[in-house]
Amino acid sequence: MITLTKEDGPADLDGVTHLSIGVSWDPTAGSSGGLMGKLRRQAGTDLDLIAIAMQGSDPVRLAGLDSLDPLGNGSLVHSGDNQTGRGEGDDETVTVEFARVPANVTSIVFVAAAFKKGSSFQKARNISIKVYDATGGSTQQVADIWPSLLSNDNGCAVAKAIRAGGVWKLEVINQTGRIKQGDERDLMRFAVNK
């Protein structure tokens, strides 16, 4: 089993055939009480988990938003868009099957973001991004990443899987930043710089 932290640097994923990353959050009323607070909790908030496949420094495919299998072979699969944060467990997940990732994909950057207009990290509570070793059909948690509550940013670069010869390495990034909401090009620029 591997254990991942930001301080440890890239971890060798030799022996890990499947990796899943999940994000979960709870809807909140923010500073609103009474009826307005109740309505906000019912509406929930929409955060997004996005995986960006890179070819060198160029983003070439995006898993998330409305793209569930961007490589077309099941090697990088998104679970679908949860727009409220309600429910148990992870609200959105991305699973990677490393052996099936095309050779021209050199890395995959995982980003959690309040991407859609009107969403924000401040409208969510208990944001947690978990990394799982999903080899052999089991799910073993190897990291739990919590973005800072003090940030006014709306994006968090969570981790980066890097192809190093015949093996993959995973680096925990946990770095927040601003992404222009609704702008996929800005989202990809954010990922490129990680």
C-alpha positions in Angstrom: 0.0 0.0 0.0 1.2 3.5 -0.7 0.5 6.6 1.5 0.6 10.0 -0.1 1.3 13.4 1.3 2.4 16.7 -0.3 5.6 16.7 1.7 6.7 13.3 0.4 7.0 14.3 -3.2 6.0 12.0 -6.1 5.1 8.4 -5.1 5.9 5.5 -7.3 2.7 3.8 -8.4 4.4 0.5 -9.5 1.9 -2.2 -8.8 -1.1 0.2 -8.8 -3.2 -0.6 -11.9 -6.3 1.6 -11.1 -6.4 4.9 -9.3 -9.5 6.7 -8.3 -9.8 10.3 -7.0 -13.1 11.4 -5.4 -14.3 14.7 -4.2 -17.1 15.2 -1.6 -18.7 18.3 0.0 -21.7 19.3 2.0 -24.1 22.1 1.0 -24.2 25.0 3.4 -26.4 28.1 4.1 -23.2 30.2 4.4 -24.0 33.1 6.6 -27.7 33.0 5.7 -30.2 31.9 8.4 -33.9 31.3 8.4 -35.8 30.7 5.1 -32.9 31.9 2.9 -30.5 29.5 4.6 -32.9 26.6 4.3 -33.3 27.4 0.5 -29.5 27.5 0.0 -29.0 24.2 1.7 -31.8 22.6 -0.4 -30.3 24.0 -3.6 -26.9 22.7 -2.6 -23.7 23.9 -4.4 -22.0 22.6 -7.5 -18.3 21.8 -7.3 -16.5 19.8 -10.1 -13.8 17.3 -10.2 -11.9 17.5 -13.5 -9.0 15.4 -14.8 -6.9 16.9 -17.6 -4.8 14.6 -19.8 -1.6 16.2 -20.9 0.7 15.6 -23.9 3.9 17.2 -22.7 2.8 20.8 -21.7 -0.4 20.7 -23.9 -3.8 19.7 -22.4 -5.3 17.2 -24.9 -8.4 15.7 -23.1 -10.7 16.7 -20.2 -12.7 14.3 -18.0 -15.5 16.0 -16.2 -18.2 18.6 -16.8 -19.9 16.9 -19.7 -17.1 14.5 -20.8 -17.2 11.2 -19.1 -14.8 9.0 -21.2 -12.6 11.5 -23.1 -10.0 8.9 -24.2 -12.8 6.7 -25.6 -11.4 3.5 -24.2 -12.4 3.5 -20.5 -8.9 4.4 -19.3 -9.9 7.8 -17.8 -13.6 7.8 -16.7 -15.6 10.5 -14.8 -18.6 9.4 -12.7 -20.8 12.4 -13.8 -21.8 15.8 -12.5 -23.2 16.1 -9.0 -24.7 19.6 -8.8 -25.7 19.7 -5.2 -23.2 17.9 -2.9 -26.0 15.9 -1.4 -25.5 12.1 -0.8 -23.1 9.8 1.0 -19.5 9.2 0.0 -17.8 10.9 -2.9 -19.9 13.2 -5.0 -17.8 12.9 -8.1 -15.0 10.5 -9.0 -12.4 10.0 -11.7 -10.9 6.6 -12.3 -7.7 5.9 -14.2 -6.6 2.5 -15.6 -3.0 3.1 -16.3 -2.3 0.2 -18.7 -4.9 1.6 -21.1 -3.9 5.2 -21.1 -2.5 6.0 -24.6 1.2 6.4 -24.8 1.0 10.0 -25.9 -0.5 11.0 -22.6 2.4 12.0 -20.4 0.6 13.2 -17.3 -2.9 13.7 -15.8 -3.7 16.7 -13.6 -6.6 16.5 -11.2 -8.4 19.7 -10.3 -11.4 20.4 -7.9 -13.1 23.6 -8.8 -16.1 25.8 -8.3 -16.2 26.1 -12.0 -19.7 27.0 -13.0 -20.9 30.6 -12.5 -22.5 31.2 -9.1 -20.7 28.3 -7.4 -17.9 28.8 -4.9 -15.9 26.9 -2.3 -17.4 29.3 0.3 -20.9 27.8 -0.5 -19.6 24.3 0.4 -18.5 22.8 3.7 -16.2 19.8 4.5 -14.6 19.7 1.1 -12.5 16.5 0.9 -10.6 15.0 -2.0 -9.6 11.4 -1.5 -7.1 9.3 -3.5 -7.7 5.6 -3.7 -5.7 2.6 -4.9 -8.5 0.8 -6.8 -6.3 -2.1 -8.0 -8.0 -5.5 -8.2 -11.5 -4.0 -7.7 -10.8 -3.0 -4.1 -10.7 0.6 -2.9 -8.0 1.5 -0.4 -7.8 5.2 0.5 -4.2 6.4 0.3 -4.6 10.2 0.8 -7.2 12.7 2.0 -6.7 16.3 0.8 -8.5 19.2 2.4 -8.3 22.7 0.7 -7.8 25.6 3.0 -10.9 27.3 4.3 -9.1 30.7 4.3 -8.7 30.8 0.6 -10.9 33.0 -1.6 -9.8 30.9 -4.6 -12.2 28.7 -6.6 -9.8 26.0 -7.8 -7.5 23.5 -6.2 -4.9 21.5 -8.1 -5.2 18.3 -6.2 -2.6 15.9 -7.7 -0.7 15.0 -10.8 0.0 11.5 -12.2 3.2 11.5 -14.3 4.4 8.9 -16.7 8.1 8.1 -16.0 9.2 5.6 -18.5 7.1 2.4 -18.0 5.7 3.4 -14.6 3.5 6.1 -13.2 4.2 8.4 -10.3 1.6 10.5 -8.3 2.4 13.8 -6.7 0.0 15.5 -4.3 -0.2 19.2 -5.1 -3.0 20.7 -3.0 -2.5 24.2 -4.3 -5.4 26.7 -4.7 -5.8 29.4 -7.4 -8.3 31.4 -9.3 -10.0 30.1 -12.4 -12.4 32.2 -14.5 -15.7 30.5 -14.0 -17.2 28.8 -17.1 -13.9 29.3 -19.0 -12.4 25.9 -20.0 -9.3 27.5 -21.5 -8.6 29.2 -18.2 -9.1 25.9 -16.4 -6.6 24.2 -18.7 -4.1 27.0 -18.2 -4.4 26.5 -14.5 -3.7 22.8 -14.9 -0.7 23.4 -17.2 1.0 25.5 -14.6 1.0 22.7 -12.0 
